[in-house]
Amino acid sequence: MVRTLQVGPASFRTEIAATPEARQRGLMGRADLSDDMAMLFVYPDEQIRMFWMKDTPTALSIAYIDRRGVIRQILPMQPYSLELVPSQTPVMYGLEVKQGAFERLGVRVGDQLDLESLHGVTASH
């Protein structure tokens, strides 16, 4: 499922990963991302989340987002890295974009994800 999401001042064409299988697959194997493309990982609850870059050839940035839609952290992730990149606080969403896209589009910590655009999306365990 693809939706247009507003995140702070920017809009992203966003693939939604709301099932365990989709969240596990993520952006593995994807080499061609433009600045306006993203993947949103949706979880059923807030927890400390950890992402890695196994089999992912493109450098990414991840925004960790709480249940209210507020960006709590933005972190870089390196291609093919098996290093875990944890959130510092419990979060419900992870938004991955091409590395540097958040900065280029003016998205910052404290910005808001428009949760209305996720109407009808539910995460499974």
Backbone torsions as a table, in degrees:
resi	resn	phi	psi	omega
1	MET	NA	133.8	179.8
2	VAL	-119.9	133.4	177.1
3	ARG	-135.3	156.2	171.8
4	THR	-90.4	121.8	-179.5
5	LEU	-113.4	136.8	173.2
6	GLN	-93.8	125.8	179.0
7	VAL	-130.0	107.3	-174.5
8	GLY	55.5	-128.5	-177.3
9	PRO	-84.5	-0.9	-171.6
10	ALA	-114.5	153.4	172.7
11	SER	-114.2	140.0	179.3
12	PHE	-128.7	136.7	167.8
13	ARG	-77.9	112.3	-164.8
14	THR	-120.8	125.4	169.6
15	GLU	-80.6	135.2	-179.4
16	ILE	-99.3	125.3	176.2
17	ALA	-111.7	97.2	-174.6
18	ALA	-115.2	-3.4	177.2
19	THR	-108.0	157.4	177.8
20	PRO	-56.0	-38.6	-179.2
21	GLU	-66.1	-45.7	179.8
22	ALA	-65.8	-39.5	178.8
23	ARG	-66.2	-38.1	179.6
24	GLN	-67.8	-39.8	-178.7
25	ARG	-72.0	-43.7	178.0
26	GLY	50.1	-133.7	-179.0
27	LEU	-102.2	23.0	178.4
28	MET	-55.7	134.2	175.9
29	GLY	80.7	-5.4	-178.5
30	ARG	-85.0	126.6	-178.7
31	ALA	-113.8	-13.0	-172.7
32	ASP	-121.3	88.4	176.1
33	LEU	-114.3	134.3	172.5
34	SER	-94.1	167.9	-177.4
35	ASP	-60.8	-24.6	-176.4
36	ASP	-96.7	9.7	177.9
37	MET	-103.3	145.4	-178.5
38	ALA	-151.3	167.1	168.6
39	MET	-129.9	129.2	178.2
40	LEU	-106.3	121.2	175.6
41	PHE	-92.7	119.5	-176.1
42	VAL	-109.8	128.0	-179.5
43	TYR	-115.9	157.6	-177.3
44	PRO	-77.1	-12.1	-178.9
45	ASP	-155.5	170.8	177.6
46	GLU	-87.8	130.6	175.0
47	GLN	-152.9	167.1	167.0
48	ILE	-64.7	127.7	-179.0
49	ARG	-112.1	150.5	178.1
50	MET	-133.2	130.3	178.0
51	PHE	-118.5	156.4	173.0
52	TRP	-140.4	178.3	-172.6
53	MET	-120.1	26.8	179.7
54	LYS	-53.1	128.7	176.6
55	ASP	59.2	24.6	179.7
56	THR	-112.2	110.2	-172.4
57	PRO	-82.2	-9.2	-175.0
58	THR	-107.2	131.8	174.6
59	ALA	-63.4	132.7	-176.9
60	LEU	-124.8	162.1	165.8
61	SER	-116.2	143.5	176.3
62	ILE	-119.9	135.5	171.2
63	ALA	-105.4	122.6	173.6
64	TYR	-90.2	128.4	-169.5
65	ILE	-127.5	132.7	-178.8
66	ASP	-81.6	178.0	-174.5
67	ARG	-65.3	-19.9	177.3
68	ARG	-85.6	-4.3	178.6
69	GLY	91.5	10.4	-178.3
70	VAL	-89.6	129.8	176.0
71	ILE	-70.3	121.5	-179.2
72	ARG	-97.0	-30.6	-179.2
73	GLN	-152.4	151.5	167.9
74	ILE	-130.5	124.5	-175.4
75	LEU	-132.2	147.5	174.9
76	PRO	-82.6	150.7	175.0
77	MET	-134.7	135.4	-173.1
78	GLN	-95.7	144.4	-178.9
79	PRO	-53.4	137.9	173.9
80	TYR	62.9	6.2	-177.6
81	SER	-71.2	137.6	175.0
82	LEU	-96.2	2.3	178.1
83	GLU	-70.1	132.3	177.3
84	LEU	-76.1	138.4	179.0
85	VAL	-115.9	95.4	-173.8
86	PRO	-86.3	153.7	170.2
87	SER	-78.3	150.4	178.9
88	GLN	-83.6	-21.1	-179.0
89	THR	-131.4	161.9	175.3
90	PRO	-62.4	134.6	179.8
91	VAL	-136.2	161.3	-179.5
92	MET	-110.1	-17.6	-175.7
93	TYR	-135.1	148.4	168.4
94	GLY	-127.8	127.1	-179.1
95	LEU	-115.9	114.7	179.8
96	GLU	-102.0	135.8	176.2
97	VAL	-138.0	167.9	173.5
98	LYS	-55.8	137.4	-175.9
99	GLN	-56.4	130.8	179.5
100	GLY	92.3	-12.7	-177.1
101	ALA	-63.9	-39.0	178.7
102	PHE	-58.5	-47.3	-178.3
103	GLU	-63.9	-45.8	-178.7
104	ARG	-62.5	-31.0	-177.4
105	LEU	-98.1	3.7	174.6
106	GLY	80.9	18.8	178.5
107	VAL	-85.5	131.8	-175.2
108	ARG	-134.1	164.0	171.5
109	VAL	-56.6	136.2	-177.6
110	GLY	97.9	-18.1	176.7
111	ASP	-67.8	163.1	-173.2
112	GLN	-110.3	133.4	167.7
113	LEU	-84.8	129.2	178.8
114	ASP	-72.3	98.9	-177.1
115	LEU	-68.7	-21.1	178.1
116	GLU	-59.5	-31.7	-178.5
117	SER	-73.1	-7.6	177.4
118	LEU	-99.7	11.5	-179.7
119	HIS	-53.1	128.5	178.9
120	GLY	90.1	-7.1	178.6
121	VAL	-89.7	124.1	175.0
122	THR	-127.1	140.4	-179.5
123	ALA	-90.6	142.2	174.6
124	SER	-105.4	156.5	-178.5
125	HIS	-74.5	NA	NA
